[in-house]
Amino acid sequence: MFVLNDLLTREGLDPTETAVMLHTPKEARFARVLPWIARVRPDLLEAYQSTHAGPASATLRRRRQVVVFVGLGDGTLALAGVWRVMGERSRPWAEILAEPGIATLREEYGIGTLYDLASAGRAWFDLQRTEHLAPVVGRLRIAPRLTRAYVRRAETFPGDILSIERESLLDAAAPDWRRMILTAPELRVLPESWAVRLREWRGIYLIVDEVDGARYVGAAWGEENLLGRWRAHVAGTTGVTVELARRATAGLRFSILERVSPDMPAEEVIALEQSWMDRLHSRRFGLNT
């Protein structure tokens, strides 16, 4: 069995100077997008893994680099990259919470429960990504026994490598359109494979505000199809139509009601959109006008 330490040694990384970090967050909505964030927004991943407490900090401060894995939701984890530990400092909470990456993670992905806001502060590690293991980032999969210690010493880590896949595990294939349900924060870190499908698809879609269940029916056609329309809806902090402009985009949930032919004339798409508004009664009891 090929193990992680063999790979580290081949890369010139001493396991006794290396930590292994296993990200398997308990927050469901954050766990779902973490592989996407690792691929699309590495700056957010870096912010997430820069602050630690207790044993995790103790392990990390004694290591020169850290090999990072993110959970895939099936008990396995994919390699997200290798970071050099450049230094450590204690930072007050007000300063940490003001970090743009931390603020985004808390507001959009619900990681606030990770932090003990009653404490005076916490250790912050300055990390610098390296090119080590770059050819297998996203492709290397492991399935270690998880414990409360999410930062481990590499030399004692039982890192059996399950597989090295042909394609990145951080960019999973898009589901069938009937199961394509996305929130606004998820749309902002959408994997390219999902974006490709939405760019191809045109049709009628539904937006539901998860705060109160209010619904909006829309139609998408043109060069960017559903992808362009949905991204326009979440480009700002509030929506882009008259009624949606009164609402925060963070609570919006998107799904597809009906796909249409790419050759369908715009007037027919609009007529179909009107039909769905009637069926869902979204003018009187929703956000359509």
C-alpha positions as CSV (number, residue, x, y, z in Angstrom):
1,M,0.0,0.0,0.0
2,F,1.4,3.4,-1.0
3,V,1.2,5.9,1.8
4,L,1.3,9.6,2.1
5,N,4.7,9.7,3.8
6,D,6.2,8.0,0.8
7,L,4.9,10.7,-1.4
8,L,6.1,13.4,1.0
9,T,9.6,11.9,1.1
10,R,9.8,11.8,-2.7
11,E,8.8,15.5,-2.8
12,G,11.7,16.3,-0.4
13,L,9.4,17.0,2.5
14,D,10.5,15.5,5.8
15,P,7.4,13.9,7.5
16,T,8.9,14.9,10.9
17,E,8.6,18.5,9.8
18,T,5.2,18.2,8.3
19,A,1.6,18.4,9.7
20,V,-1.5,16.9,8.1
21,M,-4.7,18.9,8.3
22,L,-8.1,17.2,7.8
23,H,-11.0,19.5,7.1
24,T,-14.3,17.8,7.8
25,P,-16.6,20.6,9.1
26,K,-19.8,19.8,11.0
27,E,-21.7,22.7,9.5
28,A,-23.6,21.0,6.6
29,R,-23.8,23.9,4.3
30,F,-20.1,24.7,4.7
31,A,-19.1,21.0,4.3
32,R,-21.0,20.8,1.0
33,V,-19.1,23.7,-0.6
34,L,-15.7,23.2,1.0
35,P,-14.3,21.2,-1.9
36,W,-15.6,23.9,-4.3
37,I,-14.0,26.6,-2.2
38,A,-10.7,24.7,-2.2
39,R,-10.8,24.7,-6.0
40,V,-12.4,28.1,-6.8
41,R,-11.6,30.3,-3.7
42,P,-8.3,29.1,-2.2
43,D,-8.1,32.5,-0.4
44,L,-11.2,31.5,1.7
45,L,-9.6,28.1,2.4
46,E,-6.4,29.8,3.5
47,A,-8.3,32.1,5.9
48,Y,-10.3,29.2,7.3
49,Q,-7.2,27.2,8.1
50,S,-5.1,30.1,9.5
51,T,-6.6,30.2,13.0
52,H,-6.6,27.4,15.5
53,A,-6.8,26.8,19.2
54,G,-5.3,24.2,21.7
55,P,-3.7,21.0,20.4
56,A,-4.0,22.0,16.7
57,S,-2.0,25.1,17.3
58,A,0.6,23.2,19.3
59,T,1.1,20.7,16.5
60,L,1.2,23.3,13.7
61,R,3.7,25.7,15.4
62,R,6.3,22.9,15.5
63,R,6.1,22.1,11.7
64,R,7.5,23.7,8.7
65,Q,4.7,22.9,6.3
66,V,1.1,21.5,6.4
67,V,-0.5,19.1,3.9
68,V,-4.2,19.9,3.7
69,F,-7.1,17.6,2.8
70,V,-10.8,18.4,2.5
71,G,-13.8,16.1,3.1
72,L,-15.8,15.0,0.1
73,G,-18.9,13.9,2.1
74,D,-18.5,10.2,1.6
75,G,-15.9,9.5,4.3
76,T,-13.0,10.2,2.0
77,L,-10.8,13.4,1.7
78,A,-9.1,14.9,-1.3
79,L,-5.7,16.7,-1.3
80,A,-6.2,20.5,-1.4
81,G,-2.5,21.5,-1.4
82,V,0.6,22.1,0.7
83,W,1.3,25.3,2.7
84,R,4.5,26.5,4.2
85,V,4.1,27.7,7.9
86,M,5.7,31.1,7.8
87,G,5.0,32.1,11.3
88,E,2.5,32.5,14.1
89,R,1.0,35.4,16.0
90,S,-1.7,35.9,18.6
91,R,-4.5,38.1,17.2
92,P,-7.5,39.6,19.1
93,W,-11.0,38.5,18.0
94,A,-12.0,41.8,16.6
95,E,-9.0,41.7,14.2
96,I,-9.6,38.1,13.2
97,L,-13.3,38.7,12.5
98,A,-12.4,41.7,10.4
99,E,-10.4,39.6,8.0
100,P,-12.3,39.6,4.7
101,G,-12.1,35.8,4.3
102,I,-13.3,35.1,7.8
103,A,-16.2,37.6,7.4
104,T,-17.3,35.9,4.2
105,L,-17.1,32.4,5.7
106,R,-19.1,33.5,8.7
107,E,-21.8,35.4,6.8
108,E,-22.3,33.2,3.8
109,Y,-21.3,29.7,4.9
110,G,-22.2,29.6,8.6
111,I,-18.9,28.8,10.3
112,G,-19.4,31.2,13.2
113,T,-20.0,28.3,15.6
114,L,-16.4,27.3,15.1
115,Y,-15.1,30.3,17.1
116,D,-15.2,30.9,20.8
117,L,-16.2,34.5,20.8
118,A,-15.9,34.7,24.6
119,S,-12.1,34.3,24.4
120,A,-9.7,37.2,24.0
121,G,-8.2,35.9,20.8
122,R,-6.5,33.0,19.1
123,A,-3.4,32.0,17.3
124,W,-3.1,33.0,13.7
125,F,-0.7,31.2,11.3
126,D,0.7,32.9,8.3
127,L,0.6,30.3,5.6
128,Q,2.1,30.4,2.1
129,R,1.0,27.9,-0.6
130,T,3.7,25.9,-2.3
131,E,3.8,23.9,-5.5
132,H,4.5,20.6,-3.7
133,L,2.3,17.8,-4.9
134,A,0.7,20.1,-7.4
135,P,0.1,17.4,-10.0
136,V,-2.1,15.4,-7.6
137,V,-3.9,18.2,-5.9
138,G,-7.7,17.4,-6.0
139,R,-6.9,13.9,-7.4
140,L,-5.3,12.2,-4.4
141,R,-7.9,10.5,-2.1
142,I,-7.4,9.2,1.4
143,A,-9.8,7.7,4.0
144,P,-8.2,8.0,7.5
145,R,-9.9,7.2,10.7
146,L,-11.1,10.6,11.9
147,T,-10.6,11.8,15.5
148,R,-11.1,15.1,17.3
149,A,-7.5,15.8,16.3
150,Y,-7.8,17.3,12.9
151,V,-4.2,18.4,12.8
152,R,-1.8,15.4,12.9
153,R,1.9,14.8,12.8
154,A,2.7,13.3,9.4
155,E,5.3,10.8,10.7
156,T,2.6,9.0,12.7
157,F,-0.3,9.6,10.4
158,P,-1.8,6.4,8.8
159,G,-2.2,8.0,5.4
160,D,-2.9,5.1,3.1
161,I,-3.6,6.5,-0.4
162,L,-6.9,5.1,-1.7
163,S,-6.5,6.4,-5.3
164,I,-5.1,9.1,-7.5
165,E,-8.0,9.9,-9.8
166,R,-7.8,11.1,-13.5
167,E,-10.0,14.1,-12.8
168,S,-10.2,16.5,-9.8
169,L,-12.4,15.4,-7.0
170,L,-12.9,19.0,-6.1
171,D,-14.8,19.6,-9.2
172,A,-17.4,16.9,-9.1
173,A,-19.8,16.3,-12.1
174,A,-23.0,18.2,-12.1
175,P,-26.2,16.4,-11.2
176,D,-29.3,16.0,-13.3
177,W,-31.1,19.4,-13.8
178,R,-34.0,18.2,-11.6
179,R,-31.6,17.9,-8.7
180,M,-29.7,21.1,-9.4
181,I,-30.6,23.2,-6.3
182,L,-28.3,25.9,-5.3
183,T,-28.1,28.8,-2.8
184,A,-26.6,32.2,-3.5
185,P,-23.4,31.5,-1.6
186,E,-23.0,28.2,-3.4
187,L,-23.4,29.9,-6.8
188,R,-20.5,32.2,-5.9
189,V,-18.1,29.2,-5.6
190,L,-19.7,27.0,-8.3
191,P,-17.5,24.3,-9.8
192,E,-16.7,24.8,-13.4
193,S,-18.4,21.5,-14.4
194,W,-21.7,22.8,-12.9
195,A,-21.2,26.2,-14.5
196,V,-20.8,24.5,-17.9
197,R,-24.2,22.7,-17.6
198,L,-26.0,25.9,-16.5
199,R,-24.4,27.8,-19.3
200,E,-25.9,25.2,-21.7
201,W,-29.3,25.1,-20.2
202,R,-32.1,27.6,-20.8
203,G,-35.6,27.4,-19.2
204,I,-37.8,28.5,-16.4
205,Y,-36.5,28.8,-12.9
206,L,-37.7,29.3,-9.3
207,I,-36.1,31.4,-6.6
208,V,-37.3,30.9,-3.0
209,D,-36.3,33.2,-0.2
210,E,-35.4,30.8,2.6
211,V,-36.2,33.5,5.2
212,D,-39.9,33.4,4.6
213,G,-40.6,31.1,1.6
214,A,-41.5,33.9,-0.8
215,R,-41.0,32.8,-4.4
216,Y,-40.1,34.3,-7.7
217,V,-40.4,32.7,-11.2
218,G,-37.9,33.8,-13.9
219,A,-36.8,32.8,-17.4
220,A,-33.4,32.5,-18.9
221,W,-32.2,32.4,-22.4
222,G,-29.3,33.9,-24.4
223,E,-25.6,33.4,-24.4
224,E,-25.1,32.5,-20.8
225,N,-28.6,31.0,-20.2
226,L,-29.3,30.0,-16.6
227,L,-25.8,30.6,-15.4
228,G,-25.8,34.2,-16.6
229,R,-29.3,34.9,-15.1
230,W,-28.6,33.3,-11.8
231,R,-25.2,35.0,-11.4
232,A,-26.8,38.3,-12.2
233,H,-29.3,37.7,-9.3
234,V,-26.5,37.1,-6.8
235,A,-23.9,39.6,-8.0
236,G,-24.8,42.0,-5.2
237,T,-26.0,41.9,-1.7
238,T,-29.6,42.4,-2.8
239,G,-31.6,41.1,-5.7
240,V,-31.9,42.8,-9.1
241,T,-35.7,42.9,-9.7
242,V,-38.1,45.3,-8.0
243,E,-39.2,42.9,-5.3
244,L,-36.0,41.0,-4.9
245,A,-34.1,44.3,-4.5
246,R,-35.7,44.5,-1.1
247,R,-34.2,41.2,-0.1
248,A,-30.7,39.9,0.8
249,T,-29.3,37.5,-1.8
250,A,-27.7,35.3,0.9
251,G,-31.1,33.7,1.6
252,L,-32.0,32.9,-2.0
253,R,-32.4,29.3,-3.3
254,F,-32.4,28.5,-7.0
255,S,-33.9,25.5,-8.9
256,I,-35.0,24.7,-12.4
257,L,-38.8,24.3,-13.1
258,E,-38.5,23.4,-16.8
259,R,-35.8,23.2,-19.4
260,V,-36.6,24.3,-22.9
261,S,-35.0,23.8,-26.3
262,P,-32.1,26.1,-27.2
263,D,-34.1,26.9,-30.4
264,M,-37.2,28.0,-28.6
265,P,-38.0,31.6,-29.6
266,A,-37.8,34.2,-26.8
267,E,-41.5,35.0,-27.0
268,E,-42.3,31.3,-26.3
269,V,-40.0,31.2,-23.4
270,I,-41.7,34.3,-21.9
271,A,-45.1,32.7,-22.4
272,L,-44.0,29.6,-20.6
273,E,-42.6,31.8,-17.8
274,Q,-46.0,33.5,-17.5
275,S,-47.7,30.1,-17.3
276,W,-45.5,29.1,-14.4
277,M,-46.3,32.3,-12.6
278,D,-50.0,31.5,-13.0
279,R,-49.5,27.9,-11.8
280,L,-47.4,28.9,-8.7
281,H,-49.6,32.0,-8.1
282,S,-46.3,34.0,-7.7
283,R,-47.8,37.4,-8.5
284,R,-50.3,37.6,-5.7
285,F,-48.4,35.3,-3.2
286,G,-44.9,35.7,-4.5
287,L,-42.3,38.2,-5.8
288,N,-43.3,38.6,-9.4
289,T,-45.0,41.8,-10.4
